[in-house]
Amino acid sequence: MKLREMKINQSATITRVTAPMEMGRRIRDMGITPGTQIQVIRRAPLLDPVALKLSGFTLTLRNNEADHIEVEIS
């Protein structure tokens, strides 16, 4: 499943990042790598961006970035 499809308060493990070149590097630099546990904590009123909790911090991603992150619900 894609990260964008997750619901609020749902937890998952990142299985794959499929973003191309520069976007993929930037996503991985933010700590979004396979094996990382994440939780969706909130969404903006228009559903973009999404706020995530991972590795002890909160991170927001745009939906076009979340579309390139595959997760497994835990």
C-alpha positions as CSV (number, residue, x, y, z in Angstrom):
1,M,0.0,0.0,0.0
2,K,1.1,3.6,-0.6
3,L,1.8,5.9,2.3
4,R,-0.8,8.4,0.9
5,E,-3.5,5.7,1.4
6,M,-2.9,5.4,5.2
7,K,-5.5,6.7,7.7
8,I,-4.9,8.9,10.7
9,N,-3.4,7.1,13.7
10,Q,-2.5,4.1,11.4
11,S,1.0,2.6,11.8
12,A,3.2,0.9,9.2
13,T,6.7,-0.1,8.2
14,I,8.2,1.4,5.1
15,T,9.0,-1.4,2.6
16,R,10.2,0.6,-0.4
17,V,10.9,4.1,-1.7
18,T,10.4,4.3,-5.4
19,A,10.9,8.1,-5.9
20,P,13.2,9.0,-8.8
21,M,16.7,10.5,-8.4
22,E,16.7,13.8,-6.4
23,M,13.3,13.3,-4.8
24,G,14.3,9.8,-3.7
25,R,17.6,11.1,-2.2
26,R,15.8,13.9,-0.3
27,I,13.2,11.4,1.0
28,R,15.9,9.0,2.3
29,D,17.8,11.9,3.8
30,M,14.8,12.7,5.9
31,G,15.0,9.3,7.5
32,I,12.3,7.6,5.3
33,T,14.1,4.3,4.6
34,P,12.9,0.7,4.3
35,G,12.4,-0.9,7.8
36,T,11.4,2.5,9.4
37,Q,8.3,2.5,11.6
38,I,5.9,5.4,10.9
39,Q,2.5,6.6,12.1
40,V,0.2,9.1,10.3
41,I,-0.7,11.6,13.0
42,R,-2.7,14.2,11.0
43,R,-3.6,15.6,7.6
44,A,-4.1,19.2,6.5
45,P,-7.8,20.2,5.8
46,L,-7.3,19.6,2.1
47,L,-5.5,16.3,2.9
48,D,-2.1,17.6,1.7
49,P,0.4,17.6,3.4
50,V,0.4,14.6,5.8
51,A,2.2,14.7,9.2
52,L,4.1,11.6,10.2
53,K,5.8,10.4,13.4
54,L,9.0,8.5,12.9
55,S,12.2,7.9,14.8
56,G,11.1,10.3,17.6
57,F,10.2,13.3,15.4
58,T,7.4,14.7,13.3
59,L,7.8,15.1,9.6
60,T,5.4,16.4,6.9
61,L,5.3,15.2,3.4
62,R,3.4,16.3,0.3
63,N,1.1,13.7,-1.3
64,N,3.2,13.6,-4.4
65,E,6.1,12.5,-2.2
66,A,3.9,10.0,-0.3
67,D,2.9,8.4,-3.5
68,H,6.5,7.0,-3.9
69,I,6.6,5.4,-0.5
70,E,5.3,1.8,-0.1
71,V,4.3,0.6,3.4
72,E,3.1,-2.5,5.2
73,I,0.5,-1.9,7.8
74,S,1.4,-3.2,11.3
